[in-house]
């Protein structure tokens, strides 16, 4: 664990061109994946406004991020419970047609520093209430998401001693796009399971045009289903950050079987996933799954010469980085550096030449020698400043450059096939120039 550096330049007092985003942003996104949930950020208007703009531009969707409008003065003079109660009353009174089934309260640095007791507020709220401490001076987007999922299970899932053999829960990490959640669910359903995901953005930020968008979360899982999650026979966590949520569910029912996967990208990871589903499932893989496996094998052969002769740099959330690194290396690519947003135990399992927590300033030295960079939108400007042009595959948050982020799929056999072709084509463009 000690081998993972906190930064290429040691203990920096600040970040320059950061790739990290705050815990409250991850929490807000998680609550958007719950049906008819009202995500309520307990903090200042500026925190909520930035989060709203960030997600609106990334997903190209109207995003509702409500907040308690705490200022430095009211933070001192008023109790935190008063601000939350007033915010809930004002929001619901102004929107008579809006009937939230859950209120997801998550804190910011201001209210955490003050030490507001957000737990006690639930006793004064008639609507189901979930609270989570997500100060933005700790962790990042990935941990904020994971803490919210853990809180939902701890506070709202009932204890049980029985399970339903065909019911399965997926715990996706924050970097999985809405379509990827949908694809993984459908993949598991093909083995005979009744599948739930927590959170489930597949019906929330999936680019589907419908009436009444933007007021409440429209995720595919509701508070009633969250209450009965302890009846799932199996829980599958995808990403190191989701292990804590899975463990929280095991506390509700020790008969649940937990299966963990660091990633579902690439041939080996997909094979392991299929093997696990065959072992616990009701049916054999469909012919289409076998065919996609063959397509991925062919894609690995077709892209080998371009990818195998190239150097890569990856930046982003830890759970995203490990899958992409493994897939690129499986085709012979050389990963010079992985720069993570925050520390995670999974970083010790990434087999790149350099692995550390840092920012885009730290990554810049490696960009100069890379043939292709996998990073968020902010890396584009830095790459344009270089004398040698490197290709860029935009992944992670934010992506303001491209449309259809929510419909990108890099998971399992099918998504991995498309991912390899995408980066191979980008490499071809650069190398031909």
LOZAFI-26813 format. One record per residue (C-alpha): residue in three letters; x, y negated, z negated. Coordinates in pm, 1 decimal. Last residue first. Layout:
! LOZAFI-26813
{"ALA"; {X; Y; Z}}
...
//
This chain:
! LOZAFI-26813
{"UNK"; {-46.4; -1233.6; 3921.8}}
{"UNK"; {-86.5; -859.7; 3985.4}}
{"UNK"; {11.5; -790.7; 3625.7}}
{"UNK"; {-251.2; -1024.8; 3487.7}}
{"UNK"; {-539.8; -894.5; 3698.0}}
{"UNK"; {-441.4; -531.2; 3643.0}}
{"UNK"; {-423.8; -584.9; 3267.7}}
{"UNK"; {-778.3; -721.9; 3264.9}}
{"UNK"; {-895.5; -419.0; 3463.7}}
{"UNK"; {-726.5; -182.2; 3217.2}}
{"UNK"; {-882.8; -371.7; 2923.9}}
{"UNK"; {-1233.6; -331.6; 3061.5}}
{"UNK"; {-1184.8; 24.8; 3183.7}}
{"UNK"; {-1067.9; 136.0; 2840.5}}
{"UNK"; {-1359.9; -37.9; 2667.8}}
{"UNK"; {-1615.9; 113.7; 2906.0}}
{"UNK"; {-1494.1; 465.9; 2828.4}}
{"UNK"; {-1479.3; 393.7; 2455.1}}
{"UNK"; {-1843.2; 281.8; 2465.1}}
{"UNK"; {-1960.0; 604.1; 2628.2}}
{"UNK"; {-1755.7; 848.2; 2420.6}}
{"UNK"; {-1830.5; 690.6; 2082.3}}
{"UNK"; {-1835.3; 315.2; 2017.9}}
{"UNK"; {-1709.8; 16.3; 2220.1}}
{"UNK"; {-2052.9; -124.0; 2306.9}}
{"UNK"; {-2113.1; -484.7; 2399.9}}
{"UNK"; {-2480.3; -585.5; 2390.9}}
{"UNK"; {-2456.1; -832.2; 2102.5}}
{"UNK"; {-2178.0; -1019.4; 2277.2}}
{"UNK"; {-2403.0; -1080.5; 2578.9}}
{"UNK"; {-2263.3; -1412.4; 2696.9}}
{"UNK"; {-1895.8; -1497.2; 2681.0}}
{"UNK"; {-1683.9; -1790.3; 2563.0}}
{"UNK"; {-1830.6; -1866.0; 2220.8}}
{"UNK"; {-1706.1; -1537.7; 2071.0}}
{"UNK"; {-1669.8; -1577.1; 1695.7}}
{"UNK"; {-1624.1; -1329.3; 1544.2}}
{"UNK"; {-1486.6; -996.3; 1668.0}}
{"UNK"; {-1370.3; -908.3; 2017.9}}
{"UNK"; {-1248.2; -1110.6; 2313.2}}
{"UNK"; {-1020.4; -918.5; 2550.1}}
{"UNK"; {-741.3; -1154.3; 2652.2}}
{"UNK"; {-473.6; -1108.3; 2918.9}}
{"UNK"; {-131.8; -1260.4; 2858.7}}
{"UNK"; {12.2; -1543.5; 3067.7}}
{"UNK"; {379.3; -1617.8; 3022.8}}
{"UNK"; {440.8; -1989.7; 2977.2}}
{"UNK"; {202.2; -1997.4; 2683.9}}
{"UNK"; {-43.7; -2280.1; 2617.3}}
{"UNK"; {-332.2; -2088.8; 2775.9}}
{"UNK"; {-277.9; -1810.2; 2520.4}}
{"UNK"; {-328.9; -2052.3; 2232.8}}
{"UNK"; {-658.4; -2177.3; 2375.4}}
{"UNK"; {-788.7; -1822.7; 2421.5}}
{"UNK"; {-699.5; -1708.8; 2069.0}}
{"UNK"; {-993.6; -1904.3; 1925.5}}
{"UNK"; {-1247.0; -1679.5; 2099.7}}
{"UNK"; {-1164.8; -1375.7; 1886.7}}
{"UNK"; {-879.8; -1133.5; 1936.3}}
{"UNK"; {-755.3; -847.3; 2150.8}}
{"UNK"; {-437.9; -965.2; 2323.4}}
{"UNK"; {-301.8; -810.2; 2641.3}}
{"UNK"; {43.5; -804.6; 2801.3}}
{"UNK"; {203.2; -912.6; 2476.8}}
{"UNK"; {549.8; -1069.1; 2452.5}}
{"UNK"; {449.9; -1428.5; 2375.8}}
{"UNK"; {141.0; -1318.6; 2180.4}}
{"UNK"; {371.3; -1164.3; 1918.5}}
{"UNK"; {508.9; -1500.7; 1812.8}}
{"UNK"; {157.0; -1646.0; 1809.2}}
{"UNK"; {16.6; -1389.0; 1566.6}}
{"UNK"; {143.5; -1566.1; 1255.0}}
{"UNK"; {-6.6; -1893.8; 1376.4}}
{"UNK"; {-323.2; -1699.5; 1457.1}}
{"UNK"; {-369.3; -1606.1; 1093.4}}
{"UNK"; {-240.2; -1347.6; 849.8}}
{"UNK"; {-272.8; -1009.7; 683.1}}
{"UNK"; {-11.4; -764.1; 805.7}}
{"UNK"; {60.6; -469.0; 1031.7}}
{"UNK"; {370.8; -459.6; 1252.2}}
{"UNK"; {480.1; -169.4; 1474.9}}
{"UNK"; {128.3; -22.9; 1474.8}}
{"UNK"; {26.1; 298.7; 1297.7}}
{"UNK"; {-281.4; 176.6; 1110.6}}
{"UNK"; {-339.1; 394.4; 802.5}}
{"UNK"; {-196.7; 141.7; 555.0}}
{"UNK"; {-435.3; -117.4; 698.0}}
{"UNK"; {-729.1; 100.9; 587.3}}
{"UNK"; {-663.9; 3.5; 223.9}}
{"UNK"; {-793.2; -344.9; 312.0}}
{"UNK"; {-633.2; -689.5; 295.1}}
{"UNK"; {-804.6; -972.5; 479.5}}
{"UNK"; {-826.1; -1118.0; 831.7}}
{"UNK"; {-590.1; -860.1; 978.7}}
{"UNK"; {-302.5; -911.5; 1221.0}}
{"UNK"; {-215.5; -591.7; 1407.4}}
{"UNK"; {117.0; -613.9; 1589.2}}
{"UNK"; {323.9; -459.3; 1866.4}}
{"UNK"; {63.9; -203.1; 1974.1}}
{"UNK"; {218.9; 9.5; 2251.1}}
{"UNK"; {-30.3; 176.2; 2484.4}}
{"UNK"; {-2.1; 547.7; 2557.3}}
{"UNK"; {-368.4; 632.8; 2612.4}}
{"UNK"; {-418.4; 749.7; 2252.2}}
{"UNK"; {-236.3; 433.3; 2142.0}}
{"UNK"; {-510.9; 213.5; 2284.5}}
{"UNK"; {-781.6; 419.7; 2111.9}}
{"UNK"; {-601.3; 421.2; 1776.2}}
{"UNK"; {-544.2; 45.1; 1778.9}}
{"UNK"; {-904.5; -26.6; 1874.3}}
{"UNK"; {-1037.0; 187.8; 1591.8}}
{"UNK"; {-799.5; 46.3; 1330.6}}
{"UNK"; {-864.5; -316.8; 1419.8}}
{"UNK"; {-1243.5; -315.1; 1378.5}}
{"UNK"; {-1240.2; -192.7; 1018.7}}
{"UNK"; {-960.2; -437.8; 932.6}}
{"UNK"; {-1144.6; -748.1; 1061.0}}
{"UNK"; {-963.8; -919.9; 1344.9}}
{"UNK"; {-638.4; -947.8; 1538.9}}
{"UNK"; {-487.5; -704.1; 1788.9}}
{"UNK"; {-163.8; -744.4; 1985.8}}
{"UNK"; {-84.1; -518.0; 2279.5}}
{"UNK"; {209.3; -412.8; 2495.6}}
{"UNK"; {162.7; -243.7; 2831.7}}
{"UNK"; {306.7; 51.4; 3028.4}}
{"UNK"; {64.3; 304.8; 2882.3}}
{"UNK"; {-233.0; 76.7; 2946.1}}
{"UNK"; {-177.0; 46.9; 3320.9}}
{"UNK"; {-54.5; 402.5; 3380.7}}
{"UNK"; {-307.9; 562.0; 3143.3}}
{"UNK"; {-619.6; 390.4; 3276.1}}
{"UNK"; {-727.5; 666.1; 3514.8}}
{"UNK"; {-629.6; 949.5; 3279.9}}
{"UNK"; {-805.2; 797.3; 2979.2}}
{"UNK"; {-1106.8; 720.6; 3198.3}}
{"UNK"; {-1119.0; 1087.5; 3303.3}}
{"UNK"; {-1123.1; 1197.2; 2940.2}}
{"UNK"; {-1393.3; 940.4; 2867.8}}
{"UNK"; {-1601.4; 1069.9; 3157.2}}
{"UNK"; {-1566.3; 1424.4; 3026.1}}
{"UNK"; {-1694.7; 1317.5; 2685.9}}
{"UNK"; {-1978.8; 1134.6; 2858.9}}
{"UNK"; {-2077.2; 1462.8; 3024.2}}
{"UNK"; {-2080.6; 1650.4; 2694.9}}
{"UNK"; {-2304.6; 1383.1; 2546.6}}
{"UNK"; {-2537.6; 1396.0; 2848.7}}
{"UNK"; {-2568.5; 1775.0; 2810.1}}
{"UNK"; {-2720.3; 1720.1; 2463.4}}
{"UNK"; {-2515.9; 1822.7; 2162.6}}
{"UNK"; {-2646.5; 2128.2; 1970.1}}
{"UNK"; {-2949.4; 2100.6; 1742.4}}
{"UNK"; {-3054.9; 2071.4; 1377.0}}
{"UNK"; {-2758.9; 1887.5; 1234.2}}
{"UNK"; {-2517.7; 1939.9; 942.2}}
{"UNK"; {-2235.0; 2120.1; 1120.8}}
{"UNK"; {-2319.1; 1984.7; 1464.3}}
{"UNK"; {-2320.8; 1630.7; 1321.8}}
{"UNK"; {-1976.7; 1678.9; 1166.9}}
{"UNK"; {-1832.5; 1818.9; 1489.0}}
{"UNK"; {-1981.8; 1527.3; 1684.4}}
{"UNK"; {-1815.3; 1275.4; 1453.7}}
{"UNK"; {-1480.8; 1454.0; 1472.3}}
{"UNK"; {-1503.8; 1458.3; 1853.0}}
{"UNK"; {-1586.3; 1087.1; 1857.4}}
{"UNK"; {-1283.9; 1011.1; 1639.3}}
{"UNK"; {-1055.2; 1221.5; 1860.2}}
{"UNK"; {-1185.4; 1082.2; 2190.0}}
{"UNK"; {-1180.8; 712.6; 2104.7}}
{"UNK"; {-1378.8; 474.2; 1888.0}}
{"UNK"; {-1601.7; 595.1; 1602.9}}
{"UNK"; {-1388.5; 441.9; 1328.8}}
{"UNK"; {-1279.1; 489.7; 967.6}}
{"UNK"; {-1528.2; 774.5; 938.8}}
{"UNK"; {-1685.9; 888.8; 611.5}}
{"UNK"; {-1938.2; 1163.9; 538.4}}
{"UNK"; {-2125.2; 1153.3; 205.7}}
{"UNK"; {-2358.3; 1437.4; 107.1}}
{"UNK"; {-2653.5; 1331.7; -111.1}}
{"UNK"; {-2722.1; 1567.9; -402.4}}
{"UNK"; {-2577.2; 1318.7; -652.5}}
{"UNK"; {-2880.5; 1091.1; -609.9}}
{"UNK"; {-2884.0; 722.3; -707.8}}
{"UNK"; {-2514.2; 716.9; -790.7}}
{"UNK"; {-2450.3; 862.6; -445.3}}
{"UNK"; {-2609.7; 546.6; -302.6}}
{"UNK"; {-2357.3; 325.0; -482.2}}
{"UNK"; {-2078.2; 545.5; -346.7}}
{"UNK"; {-2201.7; 481.0; 7.4}}
{"UNK"; {-2203.4; 105.9; -58.5}}
{"UNK"; {-1845.0; 126.5; -189.7}}
{"UNK"; {-1733.7; 325.2; 114.1}}
{"UNK"; {-1859.2; 58.2; 353.6}}
{"UNK"; {-1535.9; -146.0; 363.7}}
{"UNK"; {-1338.7; 154.8; 491.8}}
{"UNK"; {-1539.0; 163.1; 813.7}}
{"UNK"; {-1834.3; 373.8; 922.7}}
{"UNK"; {-2014.3; 524.9; 624.2}}
{"UNK"; {-2237.1; 823.9; 692.7}}
{"UNK"; {-2499.6; 913.3; 431.9}}
{"UNK"; {-2655.4; 1258.4; 425.5}}
{"UNK"; {-2962.4; 1419.4; 269.8}}
{"UNK"; {-3147.6; 1090.0; 259.2}}
{"UNK"; {-3402.3; 1081.0; -26.3}}
{"UNK"; {-3195.7; 818.1; -210.1}}
{"UNK"; {-3282.8; 578.5; 72.8}}
{"UNK"; {-3640.3; 552.2; -56.9}}
{"UNK"; {-3630.7; 190.9; -182.9}}
{"UNK"; {-3444.9; 81.4; 130.5}}
{"UNK"; {-3738.0; 213.7; 335.4}}
{"UNK"; {-3984.2; -3.2; 144.2}}
{"UNK"; {-3749.2; -303.6; 173.5}}
{"UNK"; {-3752.0; -278.3; 550.9}}
{"UNK"; {-3515.6; -140.4; 814.2}}
{"UNK"; {-3516.7; -233.9; 1183.9}}
{"UNK"; {-3390.7; -587.0; 1126.0}}
{"UNK"; {-3609.1; -888.2; 1203.2}}
{"UNK"; {-3461.9; -1140.6; 961.8}}
{"UNK"; {-3691.6; -1434.6; 911.9}}
{"UNK"; {-3768.7; -1764.4; 1087.4}}
{"UNK"; {-3557.6; -1742.2; 1404.1}}
{"UNK"; {-3780.9; -1581.3; 1658.9}}
{"UNK"; {-4157.0; -1622.9; 1640.6}}
{"UNK"; {-4230.4; -1474.6; 1979.9}}
{"UNK"; {-3992.8; -1229.3; 2144.3}}
{"UNK"; {-3685.2; -1223.5; 2369.7}}
{"UNK"; {-3449.4; -938.0; 2279.0}}
{"UNK"; {-3082.0; -1032.3; 2261.4}}
{"UNK"; {-2991.7; -772.3; 1999.0}}
{"UNK"; {-2981.0; -1003.4; 1697.9}}
{"UNK"; {-3258.1; -846.5; 1490.9}}
{"UNK"; {-3371.6; -517.9; 1643.1}}
{"UNK"; {-3032.8; -341.4; 1642.8}}
{"UNK"; {-2919.0; -550.2; 1345.6}}
{"UNK"; {-2980.0; -265.8; 1099.1}}
{"UNK"; {-2818.6; -320.2; 760.9}}
{"UNK"; {-2836.8; -43.7; 654.1}}
{"UNK"; {-2913.3; 211.5; 924.5}}
{"UNK"; {-3184.2; 477.6; 925.7}}
{"UNK"; {-3193.4; 802.6; 1120.3}}
{"UNK"; {-3443.8; 1089.0; 1129.7}}
{"UNK"; {-3210.0; 1360.8; 1250.2}}
{"UNK"; {-3242.7; 1621.0; 1523.9}}
{"UNK"; {-2899.0; 1605.2; 1684.7}}
{"UNK"; {-3023.0; 1352.7; 1943.9}}
{"UNK"; {-3116.3; 1127.8; 1652.0}}
{"UNK"; {-2748.5; 1096.7; 1564.9}}
{"UNK"; {-2662.2; 956.7; 1909.7}}
{"UNK"; {-2967.7; 731.0; 1901.6}}
{"UNK"; {-2850.4; 583.1; 1571.0}}
{"UNK"; {-2495.5; 538.6; 1701.4}}
{"UNK"; {-2625.4; 364.6; 2014.8}}
{"UNK"; {-2852.0; 129.9; 1816.6}}
{"UNK"; {-2572.3; 30.2; 1579.3}}
{"UNK"; {-2346.6; -27.9; 1880.5}}
{"UNK"; {-2615.7; -240.5; 2044.0}}
{"UNK"; {-2632.9; -466.8; 1738.5}}
{"UNK"; {-2253.1; -517.2; 1740.1}}
{"UNK"; {-2032.1; -334.8; 1490.3}}
{"UNK"; {-1786.7; -579.6; 1333.9}}
{"UNK"; {-1971.2; -587.1; 999.5}}
{"UNK"; {-1931.5; -216.9; 920.3}}
{"UNK"; {-2214.8; 28.2; 981.3}}
{"UNK"; {-2373.1; 232.8; 697.0}}
{"UNK"; {-2574.8; 506.0; 870.3}}
{"UNK"; {-2835.9; 696.4; 668.6}}
{"UNK"; {-2961.4; 1045.5; 755.8}}
{"UNK"; {-3293.8; 1220.3; 698.8}}
{"UNK"; {-3324.5; 1575.4; 832.8}}
{"UNK"; {-3282.4; 1761.1; 503.3}}
{"UNK"; {-3506.3; 1538.3; 295.3}}
{"UNK"; {-3346.1; 1499.1; -46.4}}
{"UNK"; {-3450.6; 1555.7; -406.9}}
{"UNK"; {-3315.7; 1429.1; -740.1}}
{"UNK"; {-3410.1; 1065.2; -690.5}}
{"UNK"; {-3316.2; 720.4; -814.6}}
{"UNK"; {-3486.5; 424.3; -651.6}}
{"UNK"; {-3301.6; 195.2; -410.1}}
{"UNK"; {-3363.1; -175.0; -476.6}}
{"UNK"; {-3092.2; -321.8; -697.7}}
{"UNK"; {-2797.4; -86.9; -642.2}}
{"UNK"; {-2878.5; -21.8; -277.1}}
{"UNK"; {-2932.1; -384.9; -181.2}}
{"UNK"; {-2627.1; -489.3; -385.2}}
{"UNK"; {-2402.1; -240.1; -203.7}}
{"UNK"; {-2523.2; -369.2; 131.3}}
{"UNK"; {-2457.8; -727.1; 21.0}}
{"UNK"; {-2107.5; -643.4; -102.3}}
{"UNK"; {-2024.5; -482.7; 233.3}}
{"UNK"; {-2131.4; -786.8; 436.2}}
{"UNK"; {-1936.6; -1024.5; 211.9}}
{"UNK"; {-1637.0; -788.7; 229.3}}
{"UNK"; {-1625.6; -798.4; 608.6}}
{"UNK"; {-1676.4; -1174.5; 629.6}}
{"UNK"; {-1389.3; -1245.8; 395.8}}
{"UNK"; {-1247.2; -1177.4; 52.2}}
{"UNK"; {-1233.8; -1447.0; -214.7}}
{"UNK"; {-1250.7; -1827.7; -201.7}}
{"UNK"; {-1582.4; -1800.0; -19.1}}
{"UNK"; {-1760.2; -1675.3; -330.0}}
{"UNK"; {-1998.0; -1387.9; -248.2}}
{"UNK"; {-2193.3; -1285.0; -558.3}}
{"UNK"; {-2502.3; -1091.4; -448.4}}
{"UNK"; {-2869.5; -1125.8; -533.9}}
{"UNK"; {-3169.6; -931.7; -408.2}}
{"UNK"; {-3529.4; -1037.3; -473.9}}
{"UNK"; {-3862.1; -873.8; -398.5}}
{"UNK"; {-4121.3; -1156.5; -378.8}}
{"UNK"; {-4289.1; -1255.4; -706.3}}
{"UNK"; {-3991.4; -1461.3; -822.4}}
{"UNK"; {-3942.9; -1560.0; -1186.7}}
{"UNK"; {-3767.9; -1241.9; -1305.0}}
{"UNK"; {-3545.6; -1253.4; -995.4}}
{"UNK"; {-3393.3; -1581.1; -1113.1}}
{"UNK"; {-3210.4; -1397.1; -1393.0}}
{"UNK"; {-2953.1; -1257.0; -1149.2}}
{"UNK"; {-2848.0; -1591.8; -1007.1}}
{"UNK"; {-2681.8; -1702.6; -1330.1}}
{"UNK"; {-2479.9; -1995.3; -1197.0}}
{"UNK"; {-2108.3; -1990.5; -1279.5}}
{"UNK"; {-2004.3; -2341.4; -1171.8}}
{"UNK"; {-1721.2; -2195.3; -967.6}}
{"UNK"; {-1964.0; -1943.6; -819.2}}
{"UNK"; {-2203.1; -2223.4; -723.7}}
{"UNK"; {-1937.0; -2419.0; -535.4}}
{"UNK"; {-1760.2; -2118.0; -381.8}}
{"UNK"; {-2077.6; -1986.3; -222.5}}
{"UNK"; {-2354.2; -1756.3; -345.5}}
{"UNK"; {-2587.5; -1506.2; -182.5}}
{"UNK"; {-2962.2; -1481.7; -232.6}}
{"UNK"; {-3148.0; -1227.6; -17.4}}
{"UNK"; {-3522.9; -1279.4; -47.5}}
{"UNK"; {-3730.2; -980.0; 60.5}}
{"UNK"; {-4073.0; -922.3; 213.5}}
{"UNK"; {-4087.8; -1277.7; 349.7}}
{"UNK"; {-4428.6; -1406.7; 456.1}}
{"UNK"; {-4388.4; -1695.6; 696.8}}
{"UNK"; {-4728.0; -1817.1; 815.0}}
{"UNK"; {-4741.0; -2089.9; 550.0}}
{"UNK"; {-4401.5; -2229.0; 648.3}}
{"UNK"; {-4366.1; -2550.8; 449.7}}
{"UNK"; {-4484.2; -2383.7; 128.3}}
{"UNK"; {-4254.2; -2082.5; 174.3}}
{"UNK"; {-3942.8; -2293.9; 222.8}}
{"UNK"; {-4022.7; -2542.5; -54.1}}
{"UNK"; {-4105.1; -2272.6; -310.5}}
{"UNK"; {-3795.4; -2068.8; -232.9}}
{"UNK"; {-3574.3; -2379.9; -250.9}}
{"UNK"; {-3729.2; -2488.4; -579.9}}
{"UNK"; {-3668.2; -2146.3; -733.7}}
{"UNK"; {-3306.8; -2140.9; -616.7}}
{"UNK"; {-3229.6; -2492.1; -740.5}}
{"UNK"; {-3392.4; -2422.8; -1078.8}}
{"UNK"; {-3201.2; -2097.2; -1126.7}}
{"UNK"; {-2870.1; -2273.1; -1065.7}}
{"UNK"; {-2930.7; -2513.9; -1347.5}}
{"UNK"; {-2926.0; -2882.0; -1266.1}}
{"UNK"; {-2681.4; -3153.4; -1374.2}}
{"UNK"; {-2346.8; -3003.9; -1267.5}}
{"UNK"; {-2443.9; -2843.3; -937.5}}
{"UNK"; {-2680.9; -3133.8; -880.9}}
{"UNK"; {-2381.9; -3370.4; -865.2}}
{"UNK"; {-2153.9; -3153.6; -647.9}}
{"UNK"; {-2444.8; -3095.5; -413.9}}
{"UNK"; {-2673.8; -2793.2; -396.9}}
{"UNK"; {-2899.9; -2776.2; -93.1}}
{"UNK"; {-3056.2; -2437.9; -186.5}}
{"UNK"; {-2993.7; -2284.5; 154.9}}
{"UNK"; {-3177.8; -2132.6; 447.5}}
{"UNK"; {-3000.8; -1985.0; 748.1}}
{"UNK"; {-3238.4; -1932.8; 1040.4}}
{"UNK"; {-3070.5; -1840.1; 1367.4}}
{"UNK"; {-3204.1; -1920.6; 1712.4}}
{"UNK"; {-3010.3; -1687.9; 1946.1}}
{"UNK"; {-2701.8; -1727.4; 2163.3}}
{"UNK"; {-2532.4; -1458.8; 1950.5}}
{"UNK"; {-2202.1; -1639.3; 1894.1}}
{"UNK"; {-2332.8; -1994.2; 1931.4}}
{"UNK"; {-2625.6; -1943.1; 1694.1}}
{"UNK"; {-2407.3; -1743.9; 1455.2}}
{"UNK"; {-2149.7; -2021.0; 1406.8}}
{"UNK"; {-2405.3; -2301.8; 1415.2}}
{"UNK"; {-2606.0; -2141.6; 1133.5}}
{"UNK"; {-2295.7; -2059.9; 929.5}}
{"UNK"; {-2172.3; -2419.5; 961.2}}
{"UNK"; {-2510.0; -2556.4; 858.7}}
{"UNK"; {-2535.8; -2322.7; 559.1}}
{"UNK"; {-2201.2; -2428.0; 413.3}}
{"UNK"; {-2270.6; -2795.4; 487.7}}
{"UNK"; {-2609.0; -2786.9; 316.4}}
{"UNK"; {-2445.6; -2696.8; -14.2}}
{"UNK"; {-2473.1; -2369.2; -199.1}}
{"UNK"; {-2698.9; -2075.8; -277.3}}
{"UNK"; {-2744.5; -1927.5; 68.2}}
{"UNK"; {-3092.1; -1782.3; 113.6}}
{"UNK"; {-3143.0; -1504.6; 370.0}}
{"UNK"; {-3520.9; -1454.8; 401.4}}
{"UNK"; {-3584.8; -1092.4; 491.3}}
{"UNK"; {-3873.6; -992.3; 716.1}}
{"UNK"; {-3697.3; -669.5; 822.3}}
{"UNK"; {-3338.4; -645.5; 699.7}}
{"UNK"; {-3047.4; -698.8; 941.1}}
{"UNK"; {-3054.5; -1073.2; 885.0}}
{"UNK"; {-2958.4; -992.0; 525.4}}
{"UNK"; {-2627.0; -850.6; 648.8}}
{"UNK"; {-2552.8; -1159.9; 857.8}}
{"UNK"; {-2605.1; -1388.4; 558.0}}
{"UNK"; {-2373.7; -1170.7; 347.8}}
{"UNK"; {-2098.0; -1181.9; 608.4}}
{"UNK"; {-2126.6; -1559.3; 632.8}}
{"UNK"; {-2123.5; -1591.4; 252.8}}
{"UNK"; {-1794.3; -1392.4; 244.9}}
{"UNK"; {-1610.4; -1644.6; 459.2}}
{"UNK"; {-1436.2; -1615.0; 793.1}}
{"UNK"; {-1077.9; -1512.9; 870.7}}
{"UNK"; {-908.7; -1574.4; 1204.6}}
{"UNK"; {-739.2; -1887.8; 1082.2}}
{"UNK"; {-567.6; -2141.2; 1309.8}}
{"UNK"; {-323.4; -2237.2; 1036.3}}
{"UNK"; {-395.6; -2079.1; 697.0}}
{"UNK"; {-277.2; -2235.4; 373.4}}
{"UNK"; {-33.7; -2189.9; 83.4}}
{"UNK"; {152.5; -1917.4; 274.6}}
{"UNK"; {271.8; -1622.2; 67.8}}
{"UNK"; {517.3; -1456.2; 306.1}}
{"UNK"; {561.9; -1581.8; 661.2}}
{"UNK"; {430.7; -1267.7; 831.5}}
{"UNK"; {145.6; -1272.9; 582.9}}
{"UNK"; {5.1; -1063.6; 300.0}}
{"UNK"; {244.3; -786.9; 396.8}}
{"UNK"; {126.6; -426.3; 404.3}}
{"UNK"; {410.2; -207.9; 277.1}}
{"UNK"; {285.0; -237.6; -81.7}}
{"UNK"; {0.0; 0.0; 0.0}}
//
